[in-house]
């Protein structure tokens, strides 16, 4: 499951391409830097796990090996730090999905590919964001979903 969060940026960044200033330059840069950061993080965790535990113990612990190492090194604080890191990752992923998914609905409405396209293509007067493409306004106004 944790690997899904690492690769989620591929979907999110492509959905926000129309919102990015100078997307032809900045989008490839963001993808390249993101891949590099994820690669370094995975290599760091893998190196730490393989240098801290013997192979048989890694196999027996499975996905819990990093948590075990943190608890061994830092006690209960280490486990809490790992939990906090996972929570930050999940919250960051949810934040990016909340930001990007309404833009997909907005763009589909822009091309007339949805029922009520004119409604979903409306921007908020103050925020200039696709407010009606989100679930909250839709439920209140037309009762969809």
Secondary structure in CASP SS format (residue, H / E / C, confidence):
PFRMAT SS
TARGET T0000
AUTHOR 0000-0000-0000
METHOD secondary structure of the structure
MODEL  1
X C 1.00
X H 1.00
X H 1.00
X H 1.00
X H 1.00
X H 1.00
X H 1.00
X H 1.00
X H 1.00
X H 1.00
X H 1.00
X H 1.00
X H 1.00
X H 1.00
X H 1.00
X C 1.00
X H 1.00
X H 1.00
X H 1.00
X C 1.00
X C 1.00
X C 1.00
X H 1.00
X H 1.00
X H 1.00
X H 1.00
X H 1.00
X H 1.00
X H 1.00
X H 1.00
X H 1.00
X H 1.00
X H 1.00
X H 1.00
X H 1.00
X H 1.00
X H 1.00
X H 1.00
X H 1.00
X H 1.00
X H 1.00
X H 1.00
X H 1.00
X H 1.00
X H 1.00
X H 1.00
X H 1.00
X H 1.00
X H 1.00
X H 1.00
X H 1.00
X H 1.00
X C 1.00
X C 1.00
X H 1.00
X H 1.00
X H 1.00
X H 1.00
X H 1.00
X H 1.00
X H 1.00
X H 1.00
X H 1.00
X H 1.00
X H 1.00
X H 1.00
X H 1.00
X H 1.00
X H 1.00
X H 1.00
X H 1.00
X H 1.00
X H 1.00
X H 1.00
X C 1.00
X H 1.00
X H 1.00
X H 1.00
X H 1.00
X H 1.00
X H 1.00
X H 1.00
X H 1.00
X H 1.00
X H 1.00
X H 1.00
X H 1.00
X H 1.00
X H 1.00
X H 1.00
X H 1.00
X H 1.00
X H 1.00
X H 1.00
X H 1.00
X H 1.00
X H 1.00
X H 1.00
X H 1.00
X H 1.00
X H 1.00
X H 1.00
X H 1.00
X H 1.00
X H 1.00
X H 1.00
X H 1.00
X H 1.00
X H 1.00
X H 1.00
X C 1.00
X C 1.00
X C 1.00
X C 1.00
X C 1.00
X C 1.00
X H 1.00
X H 1.00
X H 1.00
X H 1.00
X C 1.00
X C 1.00
X C 1.00
X C 1.00
X C 1.00
X C 1.00
X C 1.00
X C 1.00
X C 1.00
X C 1.00
X H 1.00
X H 1.00
X H 1.00
X C 1.00
X H 1.00
X H 1.00
X H 1.00
X H 1.00
X H 1.00
X H 1.00
X H 1.00
X C 1.00
X C 1.00
X C 1.00
X C 1.00
END
